[in-house]
């Protein structure tokens, strides 16, 4: 298992520096990519390195559960949360009270979607 985390590289010896992604990701069969890469605009470059992977899964709460956006990419699965619109006001109320994910997860449903 190879782990990259820009915020922790150099602090934990099992975490590889992000500058090794270009060299190491093409060697991987299964790759899990954080949904936060969509937010920080690093997803496009990471997917370039994932072309030979058997499976590429984007995972986490910030994963966009919109499979059409990932057609014609190496992404094979999206694993994130579906937030039921009926819970919108309850979610906003909890967020306004600084609630963390442990207080919010019961308003959503964890989903994994295969990209066809």
C-alpha positions in Angstrom: 0.0 0.0 0.0 1.3 3.4 -0.9 -0.1 6.5 0.8 0.3 10.1 -0.3 -0.8 13.0 1.9 0.7 16.4 1.3 -0.2 17.6 4.7 1.6 14.8 6.5 4.6 14.0 4.3 7.8 14.1 6.2 6.0 13.5 9.5 5.0 9.8 9.1 7.5 7.6 7.4 4.8 5.4 5.7 3.5 8.5 3.8 5.2 9.1 0.5 5.9 12.6 -0.8 3.4 13.8 -3.4 6.3 14.3 -5.9 6.5 10.5 -6.2 2.9 10.1 -7.5 4.1 10.4 -11.1 6.5 7.5 -10.6 4.4 5.3 -8.2 0.8 5.6 -9.2 1.3 3.9 -12.6 2.5 0.8 -10.8 -0.8 0.4 -8.8 -3.7 -1.9 -9.7 -6.3 -0.3 -7.4 -6.2 3.4 -6.5 -8.3 5.3 -4.0 -8.4 9.0 -4.5 -9.8 11.4 -2.0 -12.8 13.4 -3.1 -11.0 16.5 -1.8 -8.8 16.3 -5.0 -11.9 17.7 -6.8 -11.9 20.7 -4.5 -8.2 21.4 -4.5 -8.0 20.9 -8.4 -5.4 18.0 -8.3 -7.8 15.3 -9.7 -6.9 15.9 -13.3 -3.2 15.4 -12.9 -3.7 12.4 -10.6 -5.9 10.6 -13.2 -3.2 11.0 -15.8 -1.0 8.8 -13.6 -3.9 6.2 -13.1 -4.3 5.1 -16.7 -3.1 1.6 -16.2 -5.0 0.9 -12.9 -7.6 -1.8 -12.9 -9.8 0.2 -10.5 -9.8 3.9 -9.5 -12.2 4.8 -6.8 -12.9 8.4 -5.7 -14.0 8.3 -2.1 -15.0 10.6 0.7 -17.6 13.1 1.7 -16.6 15.6 -1.0 -17.0 13.0 -3.8 -19.3 14.2 -6.5 -21.8 11.3 -7.1 -22.3 12.2 -10.7 -21.0 9.3 -12.8 -21.4 11.0 -16.2 -18.7 13.5 -15.1 -16.2 10.6 -15.0 -17.0 8.8 -18.2 -14.0 8.5 -20.4 -11.6 8.7 -17.4 -9.9 5.9 -15.5 -12.4 6.3 -12.6 -14.4 3.1 -12.1 -16.3 3.9 -8.9 -17.6 6.8 -6.9 -18.0 6.2 -3.1 -19.5 9.1 -1.2 -22.6 10.4 0.6 -26.0 11.1 -0.8 -27.7 13.9 1.1 -31.5 13.6 0.9 -32.9 17.0 0.0 -35.7 16.4 2.5 -33.1 16.7 5.2 -31.7 20.0 3.9 -33.0 22.3 6.7 -32.0 19.8 9.5 -28.5 19.6 8.0 -28.2 23.4 7.7 -29.4 23.7 11.3 -26.7 21.2 12.6 -24.0 22.8 10.5 -24.9 26.3 11.9 -24.3 24.8 15.3 -20.8 23.6 14.3 -21.8 19.9 14.2 -19.3 17.5 12.8 -19.8 14.6 10.5 -20.6 12.3 13.3 -23.7 14.4 13.9 -24.6 14.6 10.2 -24.1 11.1 8.8 -27.5 9.9 9.8 -29.0 12.5 7.4 -27.3 10.9 4.5 -26.7 7.5 2.9 -23.3 6.1 1.9 -23.3 5.1 -1.7 -20.9 3.4 -4.1 -21.7 3.9 -7.8 -20.0 2.0 -10.5 -19.2 4.0 -13.6 -20.5 2.2 -16.7 
